[in-house]
Amino acid sequence: MSPFRTLAVALALLFGLQVLPAQAQAESHGSGDPTYSLEAPPAYAMIGDLLIARPLLIAATLVGAVLFVVALPFTATGGGIGDTGKALVVDPGKSAFVRCLGCTGDGYNKRE
């Protein structure tokens, strides 16, 4: 086989193998975009989320809000008010109040 054909076959094989993970993800999630994929958590995940995770996340949001107010003078001088508020209040609050029951991802996934 000529060196050109060997190189062409090697490149085709290399690029073909690189595309396989993207195809597998697209087939497993429908469109490949995680925004459009819906989770279907089992009942035990919903119960555990309702009884354990949500109360802890609500408590973390409240404690984070208190810590944010305490740290506000220091973060204001450093210019990191937005990052501190997001880390201490918004992220735990989003996980507690916006995430679907039993889901592992954050954000709102509309169910039909």
Beta strands, then each sheet from edge to edge (+ up, - down):
end
